[in-house]
Amino acid sequence: MLMVVLWPAFLMACVATGLFFSLVDPMELIVLDERVQVHIIGAYTIGFFAFWLLGIISSSLTVLLVQKAR
């Protein structure tokens, strides 16, 4: 069941990271009126894991709802 959640979330994190960072330059990110002071690879890594976490939450909710429907 764990891979049912993690694998789709991983794939969507790959797509979301690619799309997001093709439109946004990591060195131009501003959070709470402060420019983000992170190395470019660090920004990509943080972004990937943030998108992966969102995918995990989404997939987990889907699994939970499917199990409750049965």
Biopython code that builds the backbone (N, CA, C, O; Angstrom):
import numpy as np
from Bio.PDB.StructureBuilder import StructureBuilder

atoms = [
    (1, "MET", "N", (0.829, -1.192, 0.000)),
    (1, "MET", "CA", (0.000, 0.000, 0.000)),
    (1, "MET", "C", (0.878, 1.263, 0.000)),
    (1, "MET", "O", (0.503, 2.295, -0.556)),
    (2, "LEU", "N", (2.044, 1.156, 0.632)),
    (2, "LEU", "CA", (2.947, 2.307, 0.691)),
    (2, "LEU", "C", (3.384, 2.747, -0.704)),
    (2, "LEU", "O", (3.430, 3.942, -0.996)),
    (3, "MET", "N", (3.703, 1.783, -1.560)),
    (3, "MET", "CA", (4.144, 2.136, -2.910)),
    (3, "MET", "C", (3.000, 2.673, -3.765)),
    (3, "MET", "O", (3.235, 3.420, -4.715)),
    (4, "VAL", "N", (1.773, 2.302, -3.437)),
    (4, "VAL", "CA", (0.617, 2.852, -4.145)),
    (4, "VAL", "C", (0.523, 4.355, -3.889)),
    (4, "VAL", "O", (0.022, 5.101, -4.731)),
    (5, "VAL", "N", (0.991, 4.787, -2.758)),
    (5, "VAL", "CA", (0.983, 6.207, -2.414)),
    (5, "VAL", "C", (2.257, 6.896, -2.909)),
    (5, "VAL", "O", (2.184, 7.956, -3.530)),
    (6, "LEU", "N", (3.423, 6.302, -2.638)),
    (6, "LEU", "CA", (4.687, 6.973, -2.916)),
    (6, "LEU", "C", (5.033, 7.077, -4.405)),
    (6, "LEU", "O", (5.552, 8.101, -4.848)),
    (7, "TRP", "N", (4.747, 6.018, -5.184)),
    (7, "TRP", "CA", (5.173, 6.027, -6.581)),
    (7, "TRP", "C", (4.455, 7.098, -7.402)),
    (7, "TRP", "O", (5.129, 7.869, -8.084)),
    (8, "PRO", "N", (3.114, 7.187, -7.372)),
    (8, "PRO", "CA", (2.464, 8.270, -8.129)),
    (8, "PRO", "C", (2.873, 9.660, -7.636)),
    (8, "PRO", "O", (3.002, 10.594, -8.427)),
    (9, "ALA", "N", (3.073, 9.787, -6.325)),
    (9, "ALA", "CA", (3.498, 11.073, -5.781)),
    (9, "ALA", "C", (4.884, 11.449, -6.298)),
    (9, "ALA", "O", (5.142, 12.615, -6.599)),
    (10, "PHE", "N", (5.778, 10.459, -6.401)),
    (10, "PHE", "CA", (7.124, 10.702, -6.928)),
    (10, "PHE", "C", (7.066, 11.155, -8.379)),
    (10, "PHE", "O", (7.736, 12.112, -8.766)),
    (11, "LEU", "N", (6.260, 10.461, -9.179)),
    (11, "LEU", "CA", (6.158, 10.810, -10.595)),
    (11, "LEU", "C", (5.597, 12.218, -10.777)),
    (11, "LEU", "O", (6.078, 12.981, -11.615)),
    (12, "MET", "N", (4.587, 12.554, -9.997)),
    (12, "MET", "CA", (4.021, 13.899, -10.104)),
    (12, "MET", "C", (4.985, 14.964, -9.588)),
    (12, "MET", "O", (4.993, 16.086, -10.095)),
    (13, "ALA", "N", (5.790, 14.630, -8.593)),
    (13, "ALA", "CA", (6.797, 15.574, -8.100)),
    (13, "ALA", "C", (7.830, 15.852, -9.190)),
    (13, "ALA", "O", (8.289, 16.985, -9.334)),
    (14, "CYS", "N", (8.192, 14.837, -9.950)),
    (14, "CYS", "CA", (9.130, 15.032, -11.068)),
    (14, "CYS", "C", (8.545, 15.991, -12.094)),
    (14, "CYS", "O", (9.219, 16.923, -12.536)),
    (15, "VAL", "N", (7.296, 15.765, -12.472)),
    (15, "VAL", "CA", (6.637, 16.621, -13.454)),
    (15, "VAL", "C", (6.452, 18.035, -12.910)),
    (15, "VAL", "O", (6.745, 19.009, -13.604)),
    (16, "ALA", "N", (5.972, 18.152, -11.688)),
    (16, "ALA", "CA", (5.723, 19.469, -11.099)),
    (16, "ALA", "C", (7.013, 20.267, -10.939)),
    (16, "ALA", "O", (7.034, 21.473, -11.187)),
    (17, "THR", "N", (8.084, 19.603, -10.528)),
    (17, "THR", "CA", (9.370, 20.287, -10.377)),
    (17, "THR", "C", (9.865, 20.787, -11.728)),
    (17, "THR", "O", (10.335, 21.917, -11.852)),
    (18, "GLY", "N", (9.754, 19.930, -12.734)),
    (18, "GLY", "CA", (10.185, 20.332, -14.071)),
    (18, "GLY", "C", (9.402, 21.515, -14.596)),
    (18, "GLY", "O", (9.976, 22.458, -15.141)),
    (19, "LEU", "N", (8.094, 21.466, -14.434)),
    (19, "LEU", "CA", (7.257, 22.573, -14.909)),
    (19, "LEU", "C", (7.498, 23.857, -14.114)),
    (19, "LEU", "O", (7.646, 24.935, -14.691)),
    (20, "PHE", "N", (7.535, 23.734, -12.798)),
    (20, "PHE", "CA", (7.702, 24.916, -11.952)),
    (20, "PHE", "C", (9.030, 25.610, -12.225)),
    (20, "PHE", "O", (9.070, 26.826, -12.415)),
    (21, "PHE", "N", (10.113, 24.842, -12.244)),
    (21, "PHE", "CA", (11.427, 25.472, -12.390)),
    (21, "PHE", "C", (11.775, 25.796, -13.837)),
    (21, "PHE", "O", (12.791, 26.442, -14.094)),
    (22, "SER", "N", (10.953, 25.360, -14.783)),
    (22, "SER", "CA", (11.144, 25.843, -16.151)),
    (22, "SER", "C", (10.517, 27.232, -16.308)),
    (22, "SER", "O", (10.866, 27.974, -17.226)),
    (23, "LEU", "N", (9.594, 27.578, -15.413)),
    (23, "LEU", "CA", (8.958, 28.893, -15.446)),
    (23, "LEU", "C", (9.541, 29.883, -14.436)),
    (23, "LEU", "O", (9.476, 31.095, -14.647)),
    (24, "VAL", "N", (10.112, 29.372, -13.339)),
    (24, "VAL", "CA", (10.595, 30.218, -12.246)),
    (24, "VAL", "C", (12.085, 29.970, -12.027)),
    (24, "VAL", "O", (12.521, 28.825, -11.906)),
    (25, "ASP", "N", (12.849, 31.037, -11.979)),
    (25, "ASP", "CA", (14.279, 30.936, -11.678)),
    (25, "ASP", "C", (14.455, 30.822, -10.167)),
    (25, "ASP", "O", (13.986, 31.688, -9.428)),
    (26, "PRO", "N", (15.129, 29.760, -9.692)),
    (26, "PRO", "CA", (15.282, 29.585, -8.244)),
    (26, "PRO", "C", (16.009, 30.746, -7.552)),
    (26, "PRO", "O", (15.799, 30.993, -6.364)),
    (27, "MET", "N", (16.852, 31.447, -8.287)),
    (27, "MET", "CA", (17.579, 32.560, -7.681)),
    (27, "MET", "C", (16.703, 33.808, -7.560)),
    (27, "MET", "O", (17.098, 34.773, -6.907)),
    (28, "GLU", "N", (15.525, 33.801, -8.176)),
    (28, "GLU", "CA", (14.618, 34.946, -8.111)),
    (28, "GLU", "C", (13.469, 34.724, -7.133)),
    (28, "GLU", "O", (12.577, 35.568, -7.042)),
    (29, "LEU", "N", (13.466, 33.609, -6.398)),
    (29, "LEU", "CA", (12.387, 33.318, -5.454)),
    (29, "LEU", "C", (12.433, 34.275, -4.269)),
    (29, "LEU", "O", (13.496, 34.546, -3.711)),
    (30, "ILE", "N", (11.274, 34.773, -3.901)),
    (30, "ILE", "CA", (11.142, 35.676, -2.756)),
    (30, "ILE", "C", (10.074, 35.100, -1.837)),
    (30, "ILE", "O", (8.947, 34.851, -2.268)),
    (31, "VAL", "N", (10.425, 34.889, -0.573)),
    (31, "VAL", "CA", (9.502, 34.366, 0.426)),
    (31, "VAL", "C", (9.452, 35.362, 1.576)),
    (31, "VAL", "O", (10.481, 35.690, 2.166)),
    (32, "LEU", "N", (8.260, 35.840, 1.892)),
    (32, "LEU", "CA", (8.041, 36.812, 2.974)),
    (32, "LEU", "C", (8.938, 38.038, 2.809)),
    (32, "LEU", "O", (9.598, 38.468, 3.755)),
    (33, "ASP", "N", (8.955, 38.592, 1.601)),
    (33, "ASP", "CA", (9.722, 39.803, 1.261)),
    (33, "ASP", "C", (11.226, 39.633, 1.410)),
    (33, "ASP", "O", (11.949, 40.626, 1.484)),
    (34, "GLU", "N", (11.711, 38.407, 1.456)),
    (34, "GLU", "CA", (13.146, 38.140, 1.534)),
    (34, "GLU", "C", (13.541, 37.232, 0.373)),
    (34, "GLU", "O", (12.862, 36.244, 0.090)),
    (35, "ARG", "N", (14.634, 37.569, -0.293)),
    (35, "ARG", "CA", (15.137, 36.714, -1.361)),
    (35, "ARG", "C", (15.686, 35.431, -0.739)),
    (35, "ARG", "O", (16.405, 35.474, 0.259)),
    (36, "VAL", "N", (15.344, 34.302, -1.333)),
    (36, "VAL", "CA", (15.785, 33.010, -0.807)),
    (36, "VAL", "C", (17.282, 32.868, -1.036)),
    (36, "VAL", "O", (17.750, 32.975, -2.169)),
    (37, "GLN", "N", (18.033, 32.628, 0.028)),
    (37, "GLN", "CA", (19.490, 32.505, -0.041)),
    (37, "GLN", "C", (19.887, 31.031, 0.015)),
    (37, "GLN", "O", (20.437, 30.562, 1.012)),
    (38, "VAL", "N", (19.602, 30.311, -1.063)),
    (38, "VAL", "CA", (19.895, 28.883, -1.144)),
    (38, "VAL", "C", (20.617, 28.641, -2.458)),
    (38, "VAL", "O", (20.337, 29.292, -3.464)),
    (39, "HIS", "N", (21.560, 27.688, -2.439)),
    (39, "HIS", "CA", (22.233, 27.280, -3.667)),
    (39, "HIS", "C", (21.196, 26.754, -4.645)),
    (39, "HIS", "O", (20.163, 26.235, -4.221)),
    (40, "ILE", "N", (21.444, 26.874, -5.936)),
    (40, "ILE", "CA", (20.450, 26.501, -6.948)),
    (40, "ILE", "C", (20.043, 25.034, -6.831)),
    (40, "ILE", "O", (18.865, 24.715, -6.992)),
    (41, "ILE", "N", (20.982, 24.140, -6.557)),
    (41, "ILE", "CA", (20.656, 22.716, -6.391)),
    (41, "ILE", "C", (19.813, 22.518, -5.127)),
    (41, "ILE", "O", (18.921, 21.670, -5.105)),
    (42, "GLY", "N", (20.088, 23.286, -4.094)),
    (42, "GLY", "CA", (19.286, 23.218, -2.874)),
    (42, "GLY", "C", (17.854, 23.652, -3.128)),
    (42, "GLY", "O", (16.917, 23.062, -2.589)),
    (43, "ALA", "N", (17.678, 24.685, -3.950)),
    (43, "ALA", "CA", (16.322, 25.140, -4.285)),
    (43, "ALA", "C", (15.574, 24.060, -5.053)),
    (43, "ALA", "O", (14.398, 23.810, -4.786)),
    (44, "TYR", "N", (16.247, 23.417, -6.006)),
    (44, "TYR", "CA", (15.607, 22.322, -6.752)),
    (44, "TYR", "C", (15.239, 21.175, -5.824)),
    (44, "TYR", "O", (14.163, 20.591, -5.953)),
    (45, "THR", "N", (16.122, 20.850, -4.891)),
    (45, "THR", "CA", (15.879, 19.746, -3.961)),
    (45, "THR", "C", (14.706, 20.056, -3.036)),
    (45, "THR", "O", (13.820, 19.222, -2.849)),
    (46, "ILE", "N", (14.702, 21.240, -2.467)),
    (46, "ILE", "CA", (13.604, 21.640, -1.581)),
    (46, "ILE", "C", (12.286, 21.653, -2.345)),
    (46, "ILE", "O", (11.265, 21.189, -1.837)),
    (47, "GLY", "N", (12.308, 22.179, -3.558)),
    (47, "GLY", "CA", (11.106, 22.205, -4.380)),
    (47, "GLY", "C", (10.604, 20.804, -4.698)),
    (47, "GLY", "O", (9.403, 20.540, -4.628)),
    (48, "PHE", "N", (11.523, 19.901, -5.049)),
    (48, "PHE", "CA", (11.129, 18.527, -5.359)),
    (48, "PHE", "C", (10.474, 17.861, -4.156)),
    (48, "PHE", "O", (9.411, 17.253, -4.283)),
    (49, "PHE", "N", (11.099, 17.973, -2.998)),
    (49, "PHE", "CA", (10.538, 17.333, -1.810)),
    (49, "PHE", "C", (9.221, 17.991, -1.374)),
    (49, "PHE", "O", (8.345, 17.313, -0.838)),
    (50, "ALA", "N", (9.073, 19.288, -1.596)),
    (50, "ALA", "CA", (7.798, 19.938, -1.285)),
    (50, "ALA", "C", (6.696, 19.421, -2.206)),
    (50, "ALA", "O", (5.590, 19.135, -1.748)),
    (51, "PHE", "N", (6.992, 19.301, -3.505)),
    (51, "PHE", "CA", (6.006, 18.753, -4.434)),
    (51, "PHE", "C", (5.722, 17.286, -4.134)),
    (51, "PHE", "O", (4.584, 16.836, -4.268)),
    (52, "TRP", "N", (6.744, 16.540, -3.730)),
    (52, "TRP", "CA", (6.547, 15.130, -3.399)),
    (52, "TRP", "C", (5.646, 15.004, -2.164)),
    (52, "TRP", "O", (4.768, 14.142, -2.133)),
    (53, "LEU", "N", (5.849, 15.842, -1.160)),
    (53, "LEU", "CA", (5.006, 15.828, 0.031)),
    (53, "LEU", "C", (3.554, 16.137, -0.330)),
    (53, "LEU", "O", (2.640, 15.489, 0.180)),
    (54, "LEU", "N", (3.336, 17.114, -1.195)),
    (54, "LEU", "CA", (1.972, 17.412, -1.630)),
    (54, "LEU", "C", (1.353, 16.218, -2.356)),
    (54, "LEU", "O", (0.172, 15.922, -2.172)),
    (55, "GLY", "N", (2.146, 15.535, -3.179)),
    (55, "GLY", "CA", (1.660, 14.346, -3.871)),
    (55, "GLY", "C", (1.350, 13.213, -2.913)),
    (55, "GLY", "O", (0.373, 12.488, -3.100)),
    (56, "ILE", "N", (2.173, 13.056, -1.889)),
    (56, "ILE", "CA", (1.939, 12.019, -0.875)),
    (56, "ILE", "C", (0.626, 12.289, -0.141)),
    (56, "ILE", "O", (-0.160, 11.373, 0.098)),
    (57, "ILE", "N", (0.400, 13.536, 0.209)),
    (57, "ILE", "CA", (-0.840, 13.894, 0.895)),
    (57, "ILE", "C", (-2.042, 13.602, -0.005)),
    (57, "ILE", "O", (-3.041, 13.038, 0.442)),
    (58, "SER", "N", (-1.934, 13.989, -1.267)),
    (58, "SER", "CA", (-3.028, 13.758, -2.205)),
    (58, "SER", "C", (-3.288, 12.273, -2.415)),
    (58, "SER", "O", (-4.439, 11.836, -2.383)),
    (59, "SER", "N", (-2.241, 11.496, -2.628)),
    (59, "SER", "CA", (-2.403, 10.053, -2.841)),
    (59, "SER", "C", (-2.919, 9.362, -1.586)),
    (59, "SER", "O", (-3.717, 8.430, -1.678)),
    (60, "SER", "N", (-2.478, 9.802, -0.431)),
    (60, "SER", "CA", (-2.944, 9.210, 0.823)),
    (60, "SER", "C", (-4.430, 9.456, 1.029)),
    (60, "SER", "O", (-5.157, 8.566, 1.472)),
    (61, "LEU", "N", (-4.880, 10.657, 0.711)),
    (61, "LEU", "CA", (-6.304, 10.958, 0.822)),
    (61, "LEU", "C", (-7.118, 10.100, -0.142)),
    (61, "LEU", "O", (-8.207, 9.642, 0.205)),
    (62, "THR", "N", (-6.600, 9.881, -1.341)),
    (62, "THR", "CA", (-7.285, 9.030, -2.307)),
    (62, "THR", "C", (-7.399, 7.603, -1.788)),
    (62, "THR", "O", (-8.468, 6.997, -1.862)),
    (63, "VAL", "N", (-6.299, 7.063, -1.262)),
    (63, "VAL", "CA", (-6.327, 5.694, -0.714)),
    (63, "VAL", "C", (-7.289, 5.622, 0.450)),
    (63, "VAL", "O", (-8.050, 4.660, 0.556)),
    (64, "LEU", "N", (-7.278, 6.604, 1.317)),
    (64, "LEU", "CA", (-8.179, 6.623, 2.467)),
    (64, "LEU", "C", (-9.646, 6.637, 2.017)),
    (64, "LEU", "O", (-10.467, 5.897, 2.560)),
    (65, "LEU", "N", (-9.968, 7.459, 1.048)),
    (65, "LEU", "CA", (-11.342, 7.548, 0.575)),
    (65, "LEU", "C", (-11.791, 6.265, -0.138)),
    (65, "LEU", "O", (-12.943, 5.852, -0.006)),
    (66, "VAL", "N", (-10.892, 5.645, -0.884)),
    (66, "VAL", "CA", (-11.243, 4.386, -1.561)),
    (66, "VAL", "C", (-11.481, 3.286, -0.535)),
    (66, "VAL", "O", (-12.401, 2.484, -0.699)),
    (67, "GLN", "N", (-10.676, 3.232, 0.512)),
    (67, "GLN", "CA", (-10.849, 2.200, 1.536)),
    (67, "GLN", "C", (-12.157, 2.399, 2.301)),
    (67, "GLN", "O", (-12.831, 1.426, 2.639)),
    (68, "LYS", "N", (-12.515, 3.649, 2.575)),
    (68, "LYS", "CA", (-13.759, 3.914, 3.306)),
    (68, "LYS", "C", (-14.982, 3.618, 2.452)),
    (68, "LYS", "O", (-16.044, 3.296, 2.984)),
    (69, "ALA", "N", (-14.845, 3.722, 1.133)),
    (69, "ALA", "CA", (-15.967, 3.463, 0.244)),
    (69, "ALA", "C", (-16.280, 1.970, 0.160)),
    (69, "ALA", "O", (-17.405, 1.595, -0.170)),
    (70, "ARG", "N", (-15.331, 1.144, 0.444)),
    (70, "ARG", "CA", (-15.535, -0.314, 0.380)),
    (70, "ARG", "C", (-16.213, -0.746, 1.593)),
    (70, "ARG", "O", (-16.487, -1.935, 1.756)),
]
sb = StructureBuilder()
sb.init_structure("model")
sb.init_model(0)
sb.init_chain("A")
sb.init_seg("    ")
for serial, (resi, resn, name, xyz) in enumerate(atoms, 1):
    if name == "N":
        sb.init_residue(resn, " ", resi, " ")
    sb.init_atom(name, np.array(xyz, "f"), 0.0, 1.0, " ", f" {name:<3s}", serial, name[0])
structure = sb.get_structure()
